[in-house]
Amino acid sequence: MLTDVSIPTEVAVMPVIKKQFIRKLNILLVSSCLIPSIVNGQNIEDGEWGYFGGDNKFNRYSPLDLINTNNVDQLSIVWHRDATAASLRDDYNGMGFEKNLRSTPLLIDGVLYAPNIFGLVEAFDPATGETVWTQEPYQQTLLEAAGISSRGIAHWQQGIDRRLMVVRGSYLYALNPQTGEPFPDFGREEPGRVNLAYSAANANNFALTTSPLVIGNTAVIGGFLNGAGDGGSRKEAAPENIRGFDVRTGELKWEFNVVPQAGEFGYDTWEEGSAEWSGDIGSWCCLSADNELGIVYVPLGAPTSAYYGGHRPGDNLYANSLVALDAETGKRIWHFQMIHHDLWEYDNSSPPILGDITVNDRTIKAVMQANKNGFVYVFDRTNGEPVWPIVETPVPQSIVEGEATSATQPIPSKPPAFDRQGITLDDLIDFTPALRNQALELVDNFTLGPLYTPPSPWIEGGNQGTLTLPNTWGAGNWNTGAFDPETGMYFAVSYTKTDNLGIAPTTSDSATMTHTIAQGSPNAPAIQGLPLVKPPYGRVTALNMNTGELEWSVANGDGARNHPLLRDLDLPPLGIPNRPAPLVTKSLLFVGEGSDAVVGTVPGGGGAYDGPDTGYDESWRWGTLFRAYDKSSGNTVFEIDLAAGTTGAPMTYMHEGKQYIVVAVSSRATDPEWIALGLSE
């Protein structure tokens, strides 16, 4: 494959840190050379956790083994700490907060750092969880204090110069790790921070919830406009470009257009001039980088609208693509588009994971990119060549007026899908004859078919749309993927849930699209609170990246077997359809069960795609257990009840000779907190 083309169908008020939050950090910073080297996201071997995904390779892996298969049954909670910044809420009259604590702490030079539930960074003691400092709002106003949590922060160091990089709301901050204060020399218009809004029109609408990535002296930022539509009836949307900023000054170094502009490669994949008004396509999950190659790997999402594309004919680069960029210049090195002309919202929402694999006696520097569709696409990360053939395969075509579906989609020959794809009558539940008959009756007015069956017309009294599997949240999401460099094993955590994609003519006077997703979509019908399709509904799957074969797959959690209609049946674990993230160590794989605080997992939850309240007990869709699997077999070797479900990705570190595991937890009924596990003394 050519590196130039993959598949061608393609005001300033500086804050003052309050005294009750400040302690001096006893950190010895040593520079061992006259020209200090740059350190960012690469401290895993030292027992640290230097980036959201562990290191810039985003393996979610640590070689630590003080906690192992022989003693994991002695694991217990050693400390837990509130993530709601109670004193901050007191200052702002009990300011409300969301319950979804997304953040994964870093462990750098003996201190833990993580964004709290408001997205403000906190430093705390790794042995006790005791607060060292808390970042103050940039201005002492309720507007500045309010915020949501993000998944992580990044760290940069050159000699004794160290910075924490974090995105909060519409701003990129550079913080002093010793005090939490912004560096006044970072940012021109507002000392200490840089406004990330693409224009004045969306100045308060940029809401990135993932971590920046730091490579060299560049902080790379994905893009997400809060409120930009997956559905909706307007075709106009701002493109969510990828940008690189100087970590010292905050100056913009480069910007990569996710929708190519006139004269750029890929512009012709937006036919009829549709590049002029199309947008979204942000990288809202995670970035990774090869520090030696100087390459950043950017997974991109779907364009607007994600379910109807009559206003954007063509393959629509770089939507649904993995793009490799030069970290210093932002120039594209190679790309691959996983979905042509997306109609299913099949984002590349999982991290691009970097690892060295051995295929047919050849060592390959690989990048492994999971998609919501349930496939992992594996490439040589130096040049974008697929490790195994990816075949352009004919797919069903749309009958929606004005839609022009791509004739083919790229299907990996290896590895196999890590979750279910497509729906037939054989896939419907059959726990009992009565449930089977209800399922058959429910789907009678829906279109069923294989993966990439397109959305279909919604007709009152007739066809109600296309039932899709995976659904719009995907088999895989931000939580999917961990890589074990010792064994070459990739671990996918996924869930199985259907959606309904019915398309209807727009009726809004402000509409600029002829069609949009129909009322009630994308939510699929359910049977007394049970899914339409057979279990498992949440699973952990091990894929051998040296052979491209599936090694094992297990249901994660009991799930619906305690449902009133099923509890008297002798059923195995059915799996929990949620989004917990994995952590892999020397001998173990840790995975939680997810939480009802995570948007999109529980009907009636209030999120855009949670779906309506079914009136039935839905508590089987989340759980409070944190589980250790034998990574070689998938057998459960330990589990512990954390009282609330996991909402962030777990991490591990070594401190003063002891290994810890920390994970964010919460539920609608409990306040968010971080919990630390360690071996009993």
Secondary structure, DSSP 4 states (H G I P E B T S, - for coil): --TT-SSS----------GGG-----------SSSPPEE-S--GGGT-B-BTTBSTT---B----SS-TTTGGGEEEEEEEESS-HHHHHHTTS----S------EEETTEEEEE-TTS-EEEE-TTT--EEEEPPPSSSSHHHH-----S--EEEEETTEEEEEEEETTEEEEE-TTT-PBPTTS-SSBTTEEE--SSGGGTT-B---S--EEETTEEEE---BTT--SS-S-----B--EEEEETTT--EEEEE-SSPPTTSTTGGGSGGGGGGT--B----S--EEETTTTEEEEE--PBSSSS--TTS-S--TTTTEEEEEETTT--EEEEEESSSS-SS-----S-EEEEEEEETTEEEEEEEEE-TTS-EEEEETTT--BSS-EEEEE-----STT----SEEEEESSSPPSS--SB-GGGB--SSHHHHHHHHHHGGGSB-BSTTPPPEE--TTS---EEESS-TT-SS-TT--EEETTTTEEEEEEE---EEEEEEE---TT--SSEEEPTTTTBPP-BTTB-SB-S-SEEEEEEETTTTEEEEEEE-S-GGGGSTTTTTS--------S---EEE-SSEEEE----TTSTTSSTTSSSTTT----SS--GGG---EEEEEETTT--EEEEEE-SSEE-S--EEEEETTEEEEEEEEEETTEEEEEEEEEE--
